[in-house]
Structure formats: structure tokens, C-alpha cells
Amino acid sequence: MCAGQYDVIVDENKDAPVPMRIFLRNSKIDNIDAKEYFRVMSTGIKFYEKLIGVKFPFEKYDSIFCPEYRIGAMENVGAITFNDGFL
């Protein structure tokens, strides 16, 4: 569970394989190129769908950049948490 005052950036690309969002602190919003981030995530999902022959099995893909997150990242169903120091 992630809780806090997060800003949300929603991918507006209707051709994306699934709805995608980025959650991050307002103080970090200038540190991300959301359009490029969504492009890379979409490309990766499409690549693996083609390689494996299975559609992405979840209804969404969220990226949550957490402050003071002691580990680098954690893969969860439909949501990946990252240390916001990566931004």
C-alpha cells in the first residue's frame, strides 16, 4: 500500500496496451519526462506480449515513485514502486 500526497500523471495515449499512470511527489514532477516514460513502458509491454505470445495480464500499469524507499524497486501486480531518488 502506498499513501501520501502524490501527483498523478495519466498517459493520454489511446494506443497504449493498458492504462498507465505515474505517481510522484510534486517536488519531483520536473524530474520526469512522462511522455518518454510512457513510450518506453508501452514499447516494453508490446515487445514482451509479442515475444511471449500472451497479452499483458493486468488491467493497468502504475509507476509509484516513493520517497525514502529503502529498496530500489518492487514489482507488484499492475504497480511498480521505485525509490524516487531515481528521478
Protein Blocks (a to p, Z undefined) as FASTA:
>chain_A
ZZdjddddddfbfkbfbdcdddddfklmmmpcfklmmmmmmmmmmmmmmmnopacfbfbd
cddddehiabfbdcdehiacddfklZZ
